[in-house]
Amino acid sequence: MTKRELEYKISEVKADYVRIQADMEKVDSVGGNTKKSEERLEQLENELVQLNKQLSEL
């Protein structure tokens, strides 16, 4: 991946993270189960770590 592609992918993942976090807060406020959202946030965090590592290696 090029630097530009990595930066774009990072911005996409960050946007997904923010969206899921907001959705999770809504579900939590009504007493819903947030386990799947928490797991997805963890996956996105790991993906961001890997993408940032790739970006720093360029």
N, CA, C and O atoms as a Tinker XYZ file with bonds, in Angstrom:
   232  protein
     1  N      0.833000   -1.180000    0.000000    73     2
     2  CA     0.000000    0.000000    0.000000    64     1     3
     3  C      0.879000    1.245000    0.000000    63     2     4     5
     4  O      1.956000    1.271000    0.595000    81     3
     5  N      0.403000    2.240000   -0.662000    73     3     6
     6  CA     1.131000    3.502000   -0.677000    64     5     7
     7  C      0.803000    4.287000    0.591000    63     6     8     9
     8  O     -0.122000    3.952000    1.331000    81     7
     9  N      1.578000    5.331000    0.818000    73     7    10
    10  CA     1.356000    6.172000    1.986000    64     9    11
    11  C     -0.059000    6.762000    1.951000    63    10    12    13
    12  O     -0.755000    6.788000    2.966000    81    11
    13  N     -0.460000    7.218000    0.806000    73    11    14
    14  CA    -1.789000    7.827000    0.659000    64    13    15
    15  C     -2.891000    6.805000    0.949000    63    14    16    17
    16  O     -3.874000    7.120000    1.621000    81    15
    17  N     -2.723000    5.581000    0.440000    73    15    18
    18  CA    -3.713000    4.530000    0.681000    64    17    19
    19  C     -3.806000    4.188000    2.172000    63    18    20    21
    20  O     -4.895000    3.991000    2.711000    81    19
    21  N     -2.649000    4.122000    2.820000    73    19    22
    22  CA    -2.635000    3.833000    4.254000    64    21    23
    23  C     -3.323000    4.942000    5.046000    63    22    24    25
    24  O     -4.103000    4.668000    5.958000    81    23
    25  N     -3.034000    6.178000    4.698000    73    23    26
    26  CA    -3.653000    7.304000    5.389000    64    25    27
    27  C     -5.170000    7.291000    5.198000    63    26    28    29
    28  O     -5.921000    7.577000    6.130000    81    27
    29  N     -5.610000    6.959000    3.997000    73    27    30
    30  CA    -7.044000    6.881000    3.718000    64    29    31
    31  C     -7.687000    5.752000    4.531000    63    30    32    33
    32  O     -8.755000    5.933000    5.116000    81    31
    33  N     -7.038000    4.599000    4.563000    73    31    34
    34  CA    -7.554000    3.451000    5.308000    64    33    35
    35  C     -7.617000    3.773000    6.802000    63    34    36    37
    36  O     -8.578000    3.400000    7.475000    81    35
    37  N     -6.611000    4.458000    7.320000    73    35    38
    38  CA    -6.603000    4.856000    8.727000    64    37    39
    39  C     -7.782000    5.772000    9.015000    63    38    40    41
    40  O     -8.449000    5.617000   10.038000    81    39
    41  N     -8.045000    6.717000    8.135000    73    39    42
    42  CA    -9.175000    7.629000    8.356000    64    41    43
    43  C    -10.502000    6.883000    8.304000    63    42    44    45
    44  O    -11.423000    7.217000    9.049000    81    43
    45  N    -10.615000    5.887000    7.444000    73    43    46
    46  CA   -11.828000    5.068000    7.383000    64    45    47
    47  C    -12.039000    4.287000    8.675000    63    46    48    49
    48  O    -13.146000    4.232000    9.210000    81    47
    49  N    -10.970000    3.691000    9.162000    73    47    50
    50  CA   -11.064000    2.892000   10.391000    64    49    51
    51  C    -11.418000    3.794000   11.571000    63    50    52    53
    52  O    -12.228000    3.417000   12.418000    81    51
    53  N    -10.821000    4.975000   11.630000    73    51    54
    54  CA   -11.142000    5.912000   12.705000    64    53    55
    55  C    -12.611000    6.327000   12.649000    63    54    56    57
    56  O    -13.266000    6.434000   13.686000    81    55
    57  N    -13.126000    6.558000   11.455000    73    55    58
    58  CA   -14.532000    6.940000   11.303000    64    57    59
    59  C    -15.444000    5.801000   11.766000    63    58    60    61
    60  O    -16.445000    6.040000   12.443000    81    59
    61  N    -15.097000    4.568000   11.401000    73    59    62
    62  CA   -15.869000    3.409000   11.856000    64    61    63
    63  C    -15.839000    3.311000   13.376000    63    62    64    65
    64  O    -16.855000    3.022000   14.009000    81    63
    65  N    -14.671000    3.551000   13.953000    73    63    66
    66  CA   -14.503000    3.470000   15.402000    64    65    67
    67  C    -15.427000    4.470000   16.096000    63    66    68    69
    68  O    -16.127000    4.120000   17.046000    81    67
    69  N    -15.426000    5.703000   15.621000    73    67    70
    70  CA   -16.255000    6.749000   16.220000    64    69    71
    71  C    -17.733000    6.407000   16.081000    63    70    72    73
    72  O    -18.507000    6.585000   17.022000    81    71
    73  N    -18.126000    5.916000   14.909000    73    71    74
    74  CA   -19.524000    5.557000   14.675000    64    73    75
    75  C    -19.972000    4.430000   15.609000    63    74    76    77
    76  O    -21.039000    4.507000   16.217000    81    75
    77  N    -19.158000    3.398000   15.716000    73    75    78
    78  CA   -19.515000    2.252000   16.560000    64    77    79
    79  C    -19.535000    2.663000   18.029000    63    78    80    81
    80  O    -20.389000    2.214000   18.794000    81    79
    81  N    -18.599000    3.513000   18.416000    73    79    82
    82  CA   -18.567000    3.980000   19.796000    64    81    83
    83  C    -19.839000    4.760000   20.136000    63    82    84    85
    84  O    -20.405000    4.583000   21.215000    81    83
    85  N    -20.286000    5.612000   19.228000    73    83    86
    86  CA   -21.519000    6.371000   19.453000    64    85    87
    87  C    -22.724000    5.433000   19.519000    63    86    88    89
    88  O    -23.595000    5.592000   20.375000    81    87
    89  N    -22.768000    4.457000   18.613000    73    87    90
    90  CA   -23.861000    3.480000   18.632000    64    89    91
    91  C    -23.868000    2.695000   19.938000    63    90    92    93
    92  O    -24.924000    2.431000   20.513000    81    91
    93  N    -22.680000    2.329000   20.394000    73    91    94
    94  CA   -22.558000    1.553000   21.616000    64    93    95
    95  C    -23.060000    2.365000   22.818000    63    94    96    97
    96  O    -23.713000    1.822000   23.709000    81    95
    97  N    -22.754000    3.650000   22.835000    73    95    98
    98  CA   -23.222000    4.499000   23.930000    64    97    99
    99  C    -24.745000    4.574000   23.950000    63    98   100   101
   100  O    -25.357000    4.586000   25.018000    81    99
   101  N    -25.351000    4.623000   22.769000    73    99   102
   102  CA   -26.813000    4.646000   22.691000    64   101   103
   103  C    -27.404000    3.344000   23.222000    63   102   104   105
   104  O    -28.360000    3.358000   23.998000    81   103
   105  N    -26.834000    2.227000   22.802000    73   103   106
   106  CA   -27.324000    0.917000   23.254000    64   105   107
   107  C    -27.149000    0.792000   24.763000    63   106   108   109
   108  O    -28.039000    0.301000   25.456000    81   107
   109  N    -26.012000    1.232000   25.267000    73   107   110
   110  CA   -25.732000    1.144000   26.700000    64   109   111
   111  C    -26.691000    2.013000   27.504000    63   110   112   113
   112  O    -27.085000    1.644000   28.610000    81   111
   113  N    -27.066000    3.154000   26.961000    73   111   114
   114  CA   -27.945000    4.072000   27.699000    64   113   115
   115  C    -29.343000    3.494000   27.910000    63   114   116   117
   116  O    -30.052000    3.895000   28.833000    81   115
   117  N    -29.734000    2.554000   27.055000    73   115   118
   118  CA   -31.040000    1.908000   27.221000    64   117   119
   119  C    -30.912000    0.511000   27.824000    63   118   120   121
   120  O    -31.874000   -0.256000   27.855000    81   119
   121  N    -29.709000    0.196000   28.299000    73   119   122
   122  CA   -29.499000   -1.079000   28.983000    64   121   123
   123  C    -29.273000   -2.264000   28.072000    63   122   124   125
   124  O    -29.440000   -3.408000   28.493000    81   123
   125  N    -28.896000   -2.010000   26.828000    73   123   126
   126  CA   -28.664000   -3.099000   25.882000    64   125   127
   127  C    -27.304000   -3.749000   26.052000    63   126   128   129
   128  O    -26.462000   -3.279000   26.817000    81   127
   129  N    -27.107000   -4.830000   25.330000    73   127   130
   130  CA   -25.848000   -5.578000   25.368000    64   129   131
   131  C    -24.846000   -4.938000   24.401000    63   130   132   133
   132  O    -25.133000   -4.786000   23.214000    81   131
   133  N    -23.688000   -4.571000   24.908000    73   131   134
   134  CA   -22.676000   -3.899000   24.093000    64   133   135
   135  C    -21.479000   -4.802000   23.791000    63   134   136   137
   136  O    -20.463000   -4.326000   23.284000    81   135
   137  N    -21.584000   -6.078000   24.091000    73   135   138
   138  CA   -20.449000   -6.996000   23.935000    64   137   139
   139  C    -19.913000   -7.023000   22.494000    63   138   140   141
   140  O    -18.704000   -6.926000   22.286000    81   139
   141  N    -20.785000   -7.150000   21.524000    73   139   142
   142  CA   -20.334000   -7.208000   20.127000    64   141   143
   143  C    -19.670000   -5.901000   19.707000    63   142   144   145
   144  O    -18.670000   -5.909000   18.991000    81   143
   145  N    -20.225000   -4.791000   20.151000    73   143   146
   146  CA   -19.627000   -3.485000   19.833000    64   145   147
   147  C    -18.253000   -3.350000   20.464000    63   146   148   149
   148  O    -17.324000   -2.840000   19.837000    81   147
   149  N    -18.123000   -3.802000   21.695000    73   147   150
   150  CA   -16.833000   -3.748000   22.378000    64   149   151
   151  C    -15.792000   -4.591000   21.635000    63   150   152   153
   152  O    -14.643000   -4.179000   21.476000    81   151
   153  N    -16.207000   -5.764000   21.188000    73   151   154
   154  CA   -15.305000   -6.641000   20.444000    64   153   155
   155  C    -14.885000   -5.991000   19.124000    63   154   156   157
   156  O    -13.722000   -6.064000   18.729000    81   155
   157  N    -15.834000   -5.362000   18.457000    73   155   158
   158  CA   -15.526000   -4.691000   17.184000    64   157   159
   159  C    -14.583000   -3.515000   17.404000    63   158   160   161
   160  O    -13.683000   -3.287000   16.596000    81   159
   161  N    -14.777000   -2.766000   18.484000    73   159   162
   162  CA   -13.873000   -1.657000   18.788000    64   161   163
   163  C    -12.452000   -2.164000   19.028000    63   162   164   165
   164  O    -11.479000   -1.541000   18.603000    81   163
   165  N    -12.348000   -3.277000   19.699000    73   163   166
   166  CA   -11.031000   -3.868000   19.947000    64   165   167
   167  C    -10.370000   -4.280000   18.630000    63   166   168   169
   168  O     -9.171000   -4.071000   18.446000    81   167
   169  N    -11.144000   -4.863000   17.718000    73   167   170
   170  CA   -10.611000   -5.236000   16.405000    64   169   171
   171  C    -10.120000   -4.004000   15.651000    63   170   172   173
   172  O     -9.056000   -4.028000   15.032000    81   171
   173  N    -10.902000   -2.931000   15.707000    73   171   174
   174  CA   -10.518000   -1.700000   15.018000    64   173   175
   175  C     -9.263000   -1.090000   15.636000    63   174   176   177
   176  O     -8.417000   -0.557000   14.918000    81   175
   177  N     -9.137000   -1.165000   16.952000    73   175   178
   178  CA    -7.938000   -0.667000   17.614000    64   177   179
   179  C     -6.706000   -1.436000   17.133000    63   178   180   181
   180  O     -5.666000   -0.845000   16.844000    81   179
   181  N     -6.839000   -2.748000   17.052000    73   179   182
   182  CA    -5.726000   -3.575000   16.573000    64   181   183
   183  C     -5.385000   -3.259000   15.123000    63   182   184   185
   184  O     -4.213000   -3.214000   14.749000    81   183
   185  N     -6.409000   -3.041000   14.315000    73   183   186
   186  CA    -6.188000   -2.691000   12.913000    64   185   187
   187  C     -5.467000   -1.349000   12.799000    63   186   188   189
   188  O     -4.576000   -1.187000   11.965000    81   187
   189  N     -5.853000   -0.396000   13.633000    73   187   190
   190  CA    -5.187000    0.907000   13.619000    64   189   191
   191  C     -3.720000    0.796000   14.010000    63   190   192   193
   192  O     -2.864000    1.467000   13.433000    81   191
   193  N     -3.436000   -0.042000   14.980000    73   191   194
   194  CA    -2.048000   -0.253000   15.391000    64   193   195
   195  C     -1.228000   -0.778000   14.215000    63   194   196   197
   196  O     -0.125000   -0.298000   13.952000    81   195
   197  N     -1.775000   -1.761000   13.515000    73   195   198
   198  CA    -1.061000   -2.346000   12.383000    64   197   199
   199  C     -0.888000   -1.343000   11.240000    63   198   200   201
   200  O      0.185000   -1.252000   10.644000    81   199
   201  N     -1.937000   -0.600000   10.945000    73   199   202
   202  CA    -1.853000    0.385000    9.858000    64   201   203
   203  C     -0.855000    1.488000   10.189000    63   202   204   205
   204  O     -0.076000    1.902000    9.330000    81   203
   205  N     -0.875000    1.963000   11.430000    73   203   206
   206  CA     0.079000    2.996000   11.817000    64   205   207
   207  C      1.515000    2.477000   11.788000    63   206   208   209
   208  O      2.445000    3.214000   11.460000    81   207
   209  N      1.684000    1.211000   12.132000    73   207   210
   210  CA     3.009000    0.602000   12.072000    64   209   211
   211  C      3.485000    0.551000   10.619000    63   210   212   213
   212  O      4.634000    0.880000   10.326000    81   211
   213  N      2.603000    0.138000    9.718000    73   211   214
   214  CA     2.956000    0.092000    8.292000    64   213   215
   215  C      3.298000    1.486000    7.791000    63   214   216   217
   216  O      4.249000    1.664000    7.030000    81   215
   217  N      2.526000    2.465000    8.217000    73   215   218
   218  CA     2.759000    3.845000    7.777000    64   217   219
   219  C      4.110000    4.346000    8.264000    63   218   220   221
   220  O      4.824000    5.017000    7.519000    81   219
   221  N      4.468000    4.033000    9.489000    73   219   222
   222  CA     5.745000    4.496000   10.036000    64   221   223
   223  C      6.938000    3.813000    9.363000    63   222   224   225
   224  O      8.049000    4.341000    9.372000    81   223
   225  N      6.698000    2.636000    8.782000    73   223   226
   226  CA     7.770000    1.905000    8.118000    64   225   227
   227  C      8.032000    2.403000    6.698000    63   226   228   229
   228  O      9.029000    2.027000    6.082000    81   227
   229  N      7.145000    3.244000    6.180000    73   227   230
   230  CA     7.346000    3.772000    4.820000    64   229   231
   231  C      8.392000    4.867000    4.808000    63   230   232
   232  O      8.689000    5.425000    3.752000    81   231
